[in-house]
């Protein structure tokens, strides 16, 4: 008998070829349709994409001139969205919610410049929900269909109604797919604010709160800015385009870009053109050979355009790939370039005071860049010679999604201090997606210093090189920058010094939601049968009650005390991360001056006063 080689592959026969039903395909491969699943603890998690897919249809109705308000209710994981648009044609209620590639958006007359484009949106929501109901009210008649995981459970006949025109959808994300999920107000409110900023006059009512914007993108910039603008926000509008911009005294560049109301967090062709033409127009206006980085240093800006049949680089629509505005229209670059050239140039000619302030800002940025030019060159050479892979950085293998050229969502850099801590993480990590950067002692308090220190200080220079953010976030090599320090006073101090570094020189890294704090357990409680890792005193007490008599209790004083085998649990799929965020009320300059400045006595009194309050609360 002939023996098969151990390398022989199984037979490849007809039965190996399978066609999945659309519902099954979405449920087996949800990431293709909604990106990361998650549990609601991050803004990009799938449950928010489900909400957004439903909301997008309501916003499209408003953009077409129908319905001035949308009602959103979320309670106990159940989501309801009611708009007052035209209502889905009653004969197609079943089709638009359960037949793939079915929708009105293929006809640009009905939805000329809409968010959705491929007839998938609410079908994916339907397939990924344990309960889904769609009800359409149209001209005195109503039709309703209910589903369980995209299988019809109830369908009504068309019947008379006194309800106002519009569409109502209610869904409950399937807990078989979304484990222990929870909708968080902070992410929902940010999403809803973006909708109203982009659609002046639209009201969205969410759990009793009203979201409304009168001034569009000006309101958005005022909401996002954490430093005072150097000059009043420039606001320019045209057919299918709106832009706002100002400058501040922060480092870096800060942009918000939108296409047909969709927040393109990864930018795309429109943002690239916008940035290029801001620099070009300003340079030509002053008739000086300024460098583009000097013109854009400290810029805070937003752009919104409307495109026919937009092409995005993923189903979650975070990056525009379209080159043209429409079949008969100009390229995206020319359309934006012509608008910025005419309108921004006119504005600068009409507003001399703004032009003078902008010129001073550009000149100051130019002086600072030239002052550190020599240091920068030497620092780059030093960073190359430092052999990062052996000294400071233990890199991961995968940074980008090759198919899209985007950062892989789980690519992470752990910043830690000391050989023992970095050694434990290095031995525990996933080398494909998790890198480790090891600090040597406490970093410098860089508050009040200029960017020259980034290049002169070895720690900062090498960290900047590892992240590849010297020229902005376009080159960022990790989606998550995770500060991993001991849960003691020294660890907290290092954490504050690193956050100060990012706030001072790379605030856009934090504003773009890339910076996190790693939570590690303070205690280990175990008996003969089970082990509990406890992150708080409350968890420790609960574990002790569950463990019974005489459990073994270990207090982890530092990351280096946690063995690599144990550490694997804390940086794997159950990793606990706290995102570092910035709000409008967090005025960075004032906040850093208080916490990291030289006002030692004032800060000491603050600590003493609040320590007393904490002790009173505890008692």
Steps between C-alpha positions, in 0.01 A plus 500: 500500500631843406568717800398866489758761581430680826491820293219370278199735519141372533298454184342816362153395375164652407365466854775735627344790308224662707281804453397667822160657539543881543384487861746225585783679322446818701475307827812295427701797371358805681835679485463537124186706553538685830871477585600413856231336716606620848278546802423871479804614695650671190342739253581277200330190645238327287193592704557866412537409132158328518349820641675706237378285210141563610557870570664555162173422324317757713769761434477431127129582518578833668770578242239447229272752674265273695457498877673743736532274803613150592423322828751255648424292808740251655407307811629167633679427172193560284529771232216694336536757222201693364524756221237717335607464141297360212485147638615192310263419211258253664533233234878488556523495881584129499747530214704793636547324832566143382617490137864576436596773254151648518452873553414836344856625510592342170280769341673834552170684440351370825816523708744720310778517754428254777711325762397146418586363160471126473167382642668311786459727806181406684513146362822453698331649808210259449726195468699595811196567720300257708202728443444743213184690414441746217183705469426746221227763512419654165207717400254362755603135467741279693695178451709310757735200493671330796804271488721279712852480357361612160230228495148645475294432813209734428383704202194723499282593206491862387250670732367852569688712756486842656880505550709771335705392197838346572683180585545340840758228569561314823776241548677307773859396416538121522684399818625189322720738300536806725602358838401705806466818295401839640420824321689792653352849489835670437545324163139533393490871584818563301348318201175697523683832536688432177169436324351834608823693435487376142128560459415844637134515598464127572384403850593164648329405825688236697352363823341836576795720395493720189799538269487792259746725319439842349854571375604164355873432487575812707317331787698183436835681524392684814396166650830330418756771574681472832709814447393854416503589127749766395243662271123461445408180318493542121172349370453453126209327323418414142297249302591155634788632713548663841826575679614661825849574624701686760838467671597450862824491693500121523744282310385274220209525259139413581245416231143371483379381162157389379346364181121510459473532877731205567789570740805373311732439794771366268472795260541420134522684170296800622710561812828467309379759247373731775832501686699554182290792380492680836879509484509601136246784529659649813845482342378679187303759699807617695725450196765346724681169464360356823530129571165319515566362852552856626172614343305211651670486842225534761218496244158377612267445206207304365364430154175348382424415137217326318586251230285299265545125546795528743750217508630415847788269574301288747138419585532715814575800273786655694719591200393652169646341189303700238705695250200674335207702636262314272468353149497844335681695769859610562752306703474530878838677506404759236158564657652567843798686356282739296278572801785559746692710248207734442331518840797485739699746290202740493453465876863582577486807275185625675609431860835670557504436875467123451766509227744676733445252784544208262821649361644538853413138579665369184811714561530373859468139382765562235741649758455206735551247220821670387625525859480124544599404144852397598382314808234323293751371247731365770207348690378313193844359441525402867163327486610297198826401664332408829387166360152531648416134453767391746510787749171676559245348267395139466285544194204299376471346155169647379418871498272549201216322327666424167172496310402854608827655610334593830633444849401160633253566782681281752855613424630629834809652658542450875712775659640373827783574742776269620648173381280270710169654388599517134635145525169365634298674230742397226476133597120518530408705193373399159811575288285548191303795635657616828825697529681614815694824557712507815567825683809550713373659819263794515471712186555874511220737598473681169231753594587847374788375285525540123506215252876522494499284813336214307818468295750576774352254751594142405186342648263736316697487179497121487132479601409747227702293251335175614152650453607671174299814579760772444313630194147425620276199553507384138807290579377364836600132530267389782126546544527481878773669702469341844667644809581204728640608838494369855191578707698700757602863547803472271296324234232768514768769469648336190150474355443875553837589349424297185152651465658845542741416217215402268280796598787744456634384165257249346148589623349359179618154612266526800219677314503224239443242778833318476624531862399257776589405856549130573312377805672215682381313811597621845430167670495128434266289716505123469399181675561138406252514213497848347690826452353851491683808372365814664537851363338680793461462875133419444587217263750368754236487776254325269765244398583429865132439578474261205829321574397396848730449798868595500554590134849596385520875430780663300537877459674585172728796566630528145464357152831317537352288779239351267631190323485488120249213515270712712563818302372325187148518648518876550614603150301240303136504393388608850736799512369793702579840355399851604500738208667839551252757369479877468186713537434865422511584870848345524692817411838337451724799567328589828470137609867423440606825666316398817597133519848508343613861550705664776207594725611247762320649801171552318506140376597370846206681662267359234619146577461547875149648467382220269667231709292615798184484290585148380562386859166645610321321219675173583408524868 
